Amino acid sequence: MENITQNVDFSKYSNVFCDSMEALEWAYKQGLPYDAMVRTSSPAMLWSKNPYIVHIESCWDVGRMRKFQETIKSFSEEVYDNIISVKNVTHEESLCVTQATVFFHRLLFKAACLTEEDLVEPRLFIRVEGDGGPGGNRMNSPWDKLLINNSKYRTVTYTLNNDKWNILTTKGVSLLNRIRIGGVETLIYRILIKFMSKFPNNFFRKQVLIYNESELLIETATALALNGIQIREIKPNIENIILTNKDQLSAIKKSIFFTVNRRIKGWVEHDLVSQCEEILFQNIEDRLNYFLKLRAQWKYLLNESKQNKKVLLINASGSIKGLAISSICRESGIAVVSTQHGVTKEICATHGEVSILNEINASDIFLTFNSQCKKISELSHFLRGTAYSVGISARHLRTGMPRFVQNNDNAPIAYISTNLYRGNLGVFNTWETDYDRAKNEHFLINNVFGRLPHKVLYKPYPEENRRYADLDPIVRTVLTKENIDLFNTKVDMRYLLDRHRILVTSEATSTVSWLAISGKPVVFINHKNTSPLTKSAYNSFSKGLFLFDDKKGFHEKLRNFLSLPIDEIEKLWEKKKDDRKHMINQFFTSSCNKDAGRVAAKIILNKYF
């Protein structure tokens, strides 16, 4: 299906924005000149041989992007300090607004790509409609918002024909293997939470309210239930939207105007500053209204019986949904206990950018996997609660267990890629554009994995929300390599680790925690410009894992290492046993805690029940 949102003469445009090859081919058929300059962020489009397709983000070199990314943290702290000083503005409301200003940097990054000519000369934006995944269609850059005051600017819309999009699934994973990873405590949790829901809310004197599960949360809730605490899954009620108080909103905007104005002026054309400000302040109003709507959905918690003691057990408490329910719990005297979801902040040098989302910002207690996460969390500028290190989930510890049915035909080496493009919805944590990331991944496949004497599995990152309309060019590169098998089903890697003997990954993300704890040899590629390791994590990983820096000559060194006989690599891995144990204890799980769920439950019982 194709449609045009305005009557546009394509032949009149020599400068267009487009992030889809399919949409561009359609535009050519509508009369767009073949020599029109097409500006894009899409790796797939830039991969084409069309000489008129240019990289709109080429203005961002590593130095400029590093300055942009590294200053987001201090900017967010200044914004928060200004807002929290406004009369009658709560901690959660201040976090909500500050998050809006952090997320605004996605648009600011794009705005910085525009020139003075873009604001006054003819420009055409070819946007796409299509399935974007659970988060909706986020495939389009915000040119329509940024160039709205250009009278010679037009937007056309193309509806994708190639619109198949899959989300994360357990399809293909046997029930036995799901049980193998999930464990008996998950089965007990499912049974108990269903059984306890049969009783009236005031039947038990002690309750733990469950919202938004995680591995550690399930294990903690199970231990609490076995101690006689009712575990109760709660859901929001649907209420009418409550609009933001206009006077309060005006005071918030006034409190941060200078900080915001200075930030925007530092990155975009002078004539674009006011439009960026307008967009940001509208985003803030929309986000506050959404926050209030979410709060209204949880207000029934205020009216529940005060006779029974309650605690909220939550995953992702720093999200806007987490802030909303946490603010209601604070008013009703319900303690908020959050759980760590993945290992990132303790190992990633660029994670400060999103410290506004830290779980400890909205919870009274934050249960962490390790002491490093506890330490970093309690340094948060937006701190509310206290962190306790309880250990990592049993699910993590079970990743190295063998499957019930073994298959010896699998590739001995698995490359678990973390190459997730930012597009228009991801945070930065990097000093490279999506196109640069694609080129790095391409070189890695061409110069390393595609030239190994071993069979290799390439596991793409299971992208839930669609960044770009076209097929990732890296997939095409992989398909040209005879020794590489593409795993093209969006299944979590935790269910697949036991199939392979050597595990390779890159970037300081939670992926490496699942790999390292599996017991399999892990090769870690430290990208200096994309989610690099912290100094302390680097020192520990270089001893406990096989670590390779992406500096000159590293492709050859990595290829030579991975070309060794698999048995030899495994013997070298065994020699790192003591250093690896220290690394795991420091950055993944507390050494003294072998049952994190029970340790966490004991803390909650002692403090609140």
C-alpha positions in Angstrom: 0.0 0.0 0.0 1.3 3.5 -0.9 0.0 6.9 0.0 1.1 10.5 -0.1 0.2 12.8 2.7 0.4 16.0 0.5 0.3 16.6 -3.2 4.0 16.8 -4.0 5.9 17.2 -7.2 8.8 15.0 -6.5 10.7 16.3 -9.5 11.3 19.6 -7.9 13.4 18.3 -5.0 17.1 17.9 -5.2 17.7 17.4 -1.4 15.7 14.8 0.5 15.7 12.9 3.8 15.0 9.2 3.7 15.9 6.1 5.8 14.5 3.3 3.7 15.6 1.9 0.4 12.2 0.6 -0.3 10.7 4.0 0.2 13.4 5.6 -1.9 12.8 3.3 -4.8 9.1 4.2 -4.6 10.0 7.9 -4.6 12.0 7.5 -7.8 8.9 6.0 -9.4 7.0 9.1 -8.3 9.4 11.4 -10.2 12.2 12.0 -7.7 15.4 12.8 -9.7 17.9 10.0 -9.6 20.6 12.6 -9.0 18.8 14.1 -6.0 21.0 14.1 -2.8 19.5 11.6 -0.4 20.6 12.2 3.2 20.2 9.3 5.6 21.3 7.6 8.9 20.4 4.1 7.7 23.3 1.7 7.5 21.5 -0.3 4.8 21.1 2.8 2.5 24.7 3.9 3.1 25.7 0.3 2.1 24.2 0.7 -1.3 26.3 1.8 -4.3 24.1 4.8 -5.0 26.6 7.8 -5.2 23.9 10.3 -4.3 23.1 8.7 -0.9 25.1 10.5 1.8 25.6 10.1 5.5 23.7 12.9 7.3 25.5 12.1 10.5 29.0 12.5 9.0 29.3 15.8 11.0 29.7 13.7 14.1 33.3 12.6 14.5 34.4 10.6 17.6 35.6 13.7 19.5 32.5 15.7 19.0 30.2 12.8 19.8 32.2 11.9 22.9 31.8 15.4 24.2 28.1 15.3 23.5 27.6 11.9 25.2 29.8 12.5 28.2 28.1 15.8 29.2 24.6 14.4 29.3 25.1 13.2 32.9 26.1 16.6 34.3 23.3 18.2 32.3 20.7 15.9 33.8 22.0 16.5 37.3 21.7 20.3 36.8 18.2 20.0 35.4 17.1 17.8 38.4 18.6 20.2 41.0 16.7 23.1 39.4 13.4 21.2 39.3 13.4 19.7 42.8 13.7 23.2 44.2 10.4 24.2 42.7 7.6 24.4 45.3 5.3 21.3 45.5 7.2 19.3 42.9 7.9 15.8 44.1 11.0 13.7 43.7 9.3 11.4 41.2 8.0 14.4 39.2 11.5 15.8 39.1 12.9 12.5 37.9 10.2 12.3 35.2 11.0 15.7 33.8 14.7 15.1 33.9 14.3 11.9 32.0 12.4 13.8 29.3 15.4 16.1 28.9 17.8 13.2 28.7 15.7 11.4 26.0 15.5 14.7 24.2 19.1 14.2 23.2 18.0 11.8 20.5 16.3 14.7 18.8 19.1 17.1 19.6 21.6 14.8 18.0 19.6 14.8 14.8 19.0 18.6 14.9 22.7 19.1 15.1 23.0 17.5 11.6 20.9 20.3 10.0 22.4 23.2 8.2 21.2 26.8 7.9 20.1 26.0 4.3 17.9 23.2 5.6 15.8 25.8 7.4 14.9 27.8 4.3 15.5 25.9 1.1 13.3 23.2 -0.5 13.5 19.9 1.4 11.5 16.7 1.2 11.2 14.0 3.9 10.1 10.5 2.8 8.9 8.9 6.0 7.6 5.3 6.4 4.7 3.7 8.0 5.0 0.1 9.2 5.2 -2.3 12.2 7.8 -1.0 14.6 7.4 -3.6 17.3 6.0 -3.2 20.8 7.1 0.5 21.0 5.2 1.5 17.9 6.7 3.0 14.7 9.9 4.8 15.7 11.7 4.4 12.4 11.4 8.0 11.3 13.9 10.8 12.2 12.2 13.9 13.6 12.7 16.1 10.5 9.0 16.9 10.3 9.1 18.5 13.8 12.4 20.3 13.3 11.7 21.8 9.9 8.0 22.7 10.4 8.8 26.4 10.1 10.4 26.0 6.6 7.7 26.9 4.2 9.5 25.0 1.4 9.6 21.8 3.4 7.2 18.8 2.7 6.6 15.4 4.0 5.4 12.3 2.1 4.6 9.0 3.6 5.2 5.5 2.2 3.7 2.4 3.7 6.1 -0.5 3.7 5.3 -3.6 1.8 8.2 -5.5 3.4 6.6 -5.1 6.9 7.3 -8.4 8.6 8.6 -7.9 12.1 9.2 -10.5 14.8 9.7 -10.0 18.6 11.6 -12.0 21.2 10.2 -15.5 21.6 10.9 -18.9 23.2 9.6 -20.7 20.0 11.9 -23.5 19.3 13.1 -23.8 22.9 11.8 -27.0 24.4 9.8 -27.0 27.6 12.5 -29.1 29.3 15.2 -26.5 28.5 13.0 -23.7 29.6 12.6 -25.5 32.9 16.3 -26.1 33.0 17.0 -22.4 33.0 13.9 -21.2 34.8 14.3 -23.6 37.7 11.9 -25.0 40.2 11.6 -21.7 42.0 9.9 -20.2 39.0 7.4 -23.1 38.8 6.7 -22.7 42.6 6.3 -18.9 42.0 3.7 -19.4 39.3 1.7 -21.9 41.4 1.8 -19.8 44.6 0.9 -16.5 43.0 -2.1 -18.1 41.3 -3.1 -19.9 44.5 -2.8 -16.9 46.7 -4.8 -14.7 44.3 -7.9 -16.8 45.3 -7.9 -15.2 48.8 -9.3 -11.7 49.6 -6.7 -8.9 49.7 -7.1 -8.5 53.4 -6.9 -12.3 54.2 -3.1 -12.2 54.8 -1.7 -9.8 57.3 1.5 -9.5 55.3 1.6 -8.9 51.5 4.2 -8.3 48.8 2.8 -6.6 45.7 4.5 -7.7 42.5 4.9 -5.5 39.5 7.1 -6.1 36.4 9.0 -9.4 36.9 12.7 -10.1 36.7 14.8 -13.2 37.5 15.9 -12.0 40.9 12.4 -10.7 41.7 10.8 -14.1 41.0 13.3 -15.9 43.2 12.9 -13.3 46.0 9.1 -13.5 45.8 9.2 -17.3 46.0 11.3 -17.2 49.1 8.9 -14.7 50.7 5.8 -16.8 49.8 7.4 -19.8 51.4 7.7 -17.7 54.6 4.0 -17.2 54.7 3.9 -13.8 52.9 1.1 -13.4 50.3 2.6 -12.5 46.9 0.1 -10.7 44.8 0.5 -9.6 41.2 -1.1 -6.1 40.8 -2.4 -4.4 37.7 -3.4 -0.8 37.0 -6.9 0.4 36.9 -8.0 2.4 33.9 -8.7 6.0 35.0 -9.2 9.3 33.2 -6.2 11.5 32.4 -5.4 14.1 35.0 -3.7 17.1 33.3 -0.6 18.8 34.7 -1.2 21.9 36.8 -0.4 24.8 34.4 1.1 27.0 37.1 3.4 24.2 38.3 4.4 23.3 34.7 5.2 27.0 34.1 7.4 27.0 37.2 9.2 23.9 36.1 9.9 25.3 32.6 11.2 28.5 34.1 13.5 26.7 36.5 15.3 24.9 33.7 15.1 27.3 30.8 18.6 28.7 31.1 20.2 25.3 31.4 18.2 23.9 28.5 18.8 27.0 26.3 22.5 26.9 26.9 22.6 23.2 26.1 20.7 23.5 22.8 22.7 26.6 21.7 25.9 24.6 22.0 24.8 22.0 19.4 22.4 23.4 16.7 22.1 26.3 14.3 21.0 29.5 15.9 17.7 29.7 14.0 16.8 26.2 15.2 17.2 26.9 18.9 13.6 28.1 19.6 12.1 25.2 17.8 14.1 22.7 19.8 13.1 24.4 23.0 9.4 24.2 22.0 9.7 20.5 21.2 11.4 19.8 24.5 8.9 21.7 26.6 6.0 20.0 24.8 7.7 16.6 25.5 8.0 17.6 29.2 4.3 18.4 29.4 3.3 15.2 27.6 5.5 13.1 29.8 4.2 14.7 33.0 0.6 14.2 31.8 1.4 10.5 31.1 3.0 10.3 34.6 -0.2 11.6 36.2 -2.3 9.3 34.1 -0.2 6.3 35.3 -0.5 7.6 38.9 -4.3 7.7 38.6 -4.2 4.0 37.6 -2.5 3.0 40.9 -4.5 5.3 43.3 -6.6 2.4 44.4 -3.6 1.3 46.5 -4.2 4.4 48.7 -7.6 3.1 49.6 -6.8 -0.5 50.5 -7.0 -1.7 54.1 -4.2 -0.5 56.4 -4.5 -3.6 58.5 -2.0 -5.6 56.5 1.6 -4.7 56.0 2.6 -4.3 52.3 5.8 -4.0 50.3 6.1 -3.4 46.6 8.6 -5.7 44.8 9.4 -4.2 41.4 11.7 -4.5 38.4 12.7 -1.3 36.5 11.6 1.1 39.2 13.4 4.0 37.4 11.1 3.8 34.3 8.1 6.2 34.1 5.7 3.4 35.1 8.0 2.6 38.0 8.1 6.2 39.1 4.3 6.5 39.0 3.6 3.4 41.1 6.5 4.2 43.5 5.1 7.7 44.1 1.7 6.2 45.1 3.4 3.7 47.3 5.3 6.5 49.1 2.1 8.3 49.8 0.4 5.1 51.1 3.3 4.0 53.3 4.2 1.0 51.2 8.0 0.4 51.0 9.4 0.0 47.5 12.0 -2.7 46.9 13.5 -3.0 43.4 15.7 -5.7 41.9 18.7 -5.5 39.5 17.8 -6.6 36.0 21.2 -6.9 34.3 24.9 -6.2 34.8 25.8 -2.9 33.0 26.3 0.1 35.2 29.1 -1.6 37.2 31.2 -2.4 34.0 30.3 0.2 31.4 32.3 3.4 31.3 29.6 5.4 29.4 26.6 4.4 31.6 26.5 7.6 33.5 24.4 9.1 30.7 21.3 7.2 31.9 22.0 7.4 35.7 18.6 9.2 35.8 17.0 5.7 35.2 18.8 4.0 38.1 16.5 1.7 40.2 17.8 3.2 43.5 16.4 6.6 42.5 12.8 5.5 43.1 13.1 2.7 45.6 13.7 2.4 49.4 15.8 -0.8 48.9 17.6 -1.8 45.7 18.7 -5.4 45.6 21.9 -5.8 43.5 23.8 -8.7 42.2 27.2 -7.5 43.4 29.0 -5.0 45.5 30.2 -3.0 42.5 26.6 -2.3 41.5 25.7 -1.4 45.1 28.6 1.1 45.2 27.8 2.8 41.9 24.1 2.9 42.7 24.6 4.6 46.0 26.7 7.3 44.3 23.7 8.3 42.2 23.0 12.0 42.2 19.2 11.2 42.2 19.5 8.7 45.1 16.4 7.9 47.2 17.1 4.5 48.9 19.8 2.1 50.0 21.3 -0.8 48.1 22.0 -4.3 49.3 24.2 -6.8 47.5 22.5 -10.2 47.5 24.0 -12.1 44.6 22.9 -12.9 41.1 19.9 -14.9 40.2 19.9 -18.7 40.0 18.9 -18.5 36.4 22.2 -16.9 35.6 24.0 -19.6 37.5 22.2 -22.3 35.5 23.2 -21.1 32.1 26.1 -23.6 32.0 24.0 -26.6 32.7 23.9 -29.1 29.9 20.7 -29.6 27.9 18.6 -32.7 28.4 19.3 -33.6 24.7 22.7 -32.9 23.4 23.6 -32.1 19.7 27.3 -32.3 18.8 26.8 -30.8 15.3 26.6 -27.2 16.5 29.2 -24.7 15.6 32.0 -24.7 18.2 32.2 -20.9 18.2 29.3 -18.6 18.8 29.5 -14.8 18.3 26.8 -13.2 20.3 26.6 -9.8 18.7 25.6 -6.7 20.7 25.4 -4.5 17.6 22.1 -2.8 18.3 21.6 0.5 16.3 20.4 3.6 18.1 18.1 4.8 15.4 15.6 7.2 16.9 14.9 5.5 20.2 18.1 4.2 21.7 20.4 5.9 24.2 23.9 6.7 23.2 26.5 4.9 25.4 28.7 5.3 22.3 30.8 7.8 20.4 30.1 6.4 17.0 27.2 6.6 14.6 25.1 3.6 13.5 26.9 3.5 10.2 30.3 3.4 12.0 29.0 0.6 14.2 27.8 -1.3 11.1 31.2 -0.9 9.4 33.0 -2.2 12.5 30.8 -5.3 12.6 31.3 -5.8 8.9 35.1 -5.7 9.3 34.9 -8.1 12.2 33.0 -10.7 10.2 35.1 -10.3 7.0 38.5 -10.2 8.7 37.9 -12.6 11.6 35.0 -14.9 11.8 34.7 -15.4 8.0 38.3 -16.5 7.9 38.4 -19.0 10.7 39.0 -22.8 10.2 36.0 -23.4 12.6 32.3 -23.2 12.1 30.8 -20.1 13.7 27.3 -19.2 14.7 26.4 -15.5 14.3 23.7 -14.5 16.8 22.3 -11.0 16.0 21.1 -8.9 18.9 17.3 -9.7 19.4 16.0 -6.3 18.5 12.5 -5.8 20.0 11.7 -2.3 18.7 12.5 -1.7 15.0 15.2 0.9 14.3 15.3 0.9 10.5 12.9 -0.4 7.8 15.5 -2.3 5.7 17.4 -5.5 6.4 20.6 -4.9 8.3 23.5 -5.1 5.8 25.4 -7.1 8.3 23.0 -10.0 7.8 23.8 -9.9 4.1 27.5 -10.0 4.9 27.1 -13.0 7.2 25.1 -14.9 4.5 28.1 -14.7 2.1 30.4 -16.6 4.5 30.4 -20.4 4.1 31.7 -21.1 7.6 29.1 -18.9 9.4 25.6 -20.0 10.3 23.1 -17.2 10.9 20.8 -17.6 13.8 17.8 -15.6 12.7 15.2 -16.4 15.4 14.8 -13.9 18.2 15.4 -16.3 21.1 17.4 -15.2 24.2 20.9 -16.5 24.1 20.7 -17.9 27.6 18.8 -20.9 26.1 21.6 -21.6 23.6 24.9 -21.2 25.5 25.3 -24.9 26.2 25.3 -25.7 22.4 28.7 -24.0 21.8 32.2 -24.4 23.2 33.7 -20.9 22.7 31.5 -17.7 23.3 32.5 -14.4 21.8 30.9 -11.0 22.5 31.7 -7.3 22.7 30.7 -4.1 24.6 30.0 -3.7 28.3 26.4 -4.9 28.4 24.5 -7.5 30.5 25.2 -10.1 27.8 28.7 -10.8 29.1 27.3 -11.7 32.5 25.3 -14.6 31.1 28.3 -15.8 29.1 30.9 -15.5 31.9 28.8 -17.4 34.5 28.1 -20.2 32.0 31.6 -21.5 32.6 32.4 -21.6 28.8 35.5 -19.8 27.5 34.5 -16.2 26.8 36.3 -13.9 24.3 35.5 -10.3 25.0 36.1 -7.5 22.4 36.5 -4.1 24.2 35.3 -1.4 21.8 37.0 1.8 22.8 34.2 4.0 21.3 31.2 1.9 22.0 30.2 0.9 25.6 33.8 0.4 26.7 34.7 -1.2 30.0 35.4 0.9 33.1 39.1 0.9 34.1 38.5 -1.5 37.1 36.4 -3.8 34.9 39.0 -3.8 32.2 41.7 -4.8 34.6 39.7 -7.7 36.0 38.3 -8.8 32.6 41.7 -8.9 31.0 42.7 -11.5 33.6 39.5 -13.5 33.9 38.5 -13.6 30.2 40.2 -13.5 26.8 40.1 -9.7 26.2 41.0 -8.0 22.9 41.1 -4.3 22.4 39.9 -2.9 19.0 43.1 -1.1 18.2 45.3 -1.4 15.2 46.1 -5.0 14.3 43.5 -6.5 16.6 41.6 -8.4 13.8 44.7 -10.4 13.1 45.4 -11.1 16.7 41.8 -12.2 17.4 41.7 -14.3 14.2 44.9 -16.1 15.1 43.6 -16.8 18.6 40.3 -18.2 17.5 42.0 -20.3 14.8 43.7 -22.3 17.6 42.3 -25.8 18.2 39.2 -25.6 20.4 40.8 -27.9 23.0 43.8 -25.6 23.3 41.6 -22.6 23.9 39.7 -24.5 26.6 43.0 -25.4 28.3 44.1 -21.8 28.2 40.7 -20.9 29.7 41.2 -23.3 32.6 44.4 -21.5 33.5 42.4 -18.3 34.2 40.2 -20.1 36.7 41.3 -18.2 39.8 41.3 -14.8 38.1 37.9 -15.5 36.7 36.5 -16.4 40.1 37.7 -13.1 41.4 36.2 -11.3 38.4 32.8 -13.0 38.9 32.8 -12.2 42.6 33.6 -8.6 42.0 31.4 -7.7 39.0 28.7 -10.3 38.7 27.7 -11.9 42.0 28.6 -11.6 45.6 30.7 -14.6 46.6 29.1 -15.2 50.0 25.6 -15.5 48.6 24.7 -18.7 46.9 20.9 -18.3 47.0 20.2 -14.6 46.2 16.4 -15.0 46.5 16.6 -16.2 50.1 19.1 -13.6 51.0 17.0 -10.9 49.5 13.8 -12.2 51.2 15.6 -12.2 54.6 16.5 -8.5 54.2 12.8 -7.7 53.4 11.5 -9.8 56.3 13.8 -8.2 58.8 13.2 -4.7 57.7 9.5 -4.6 56.9 7.8 -7.7 58.5 
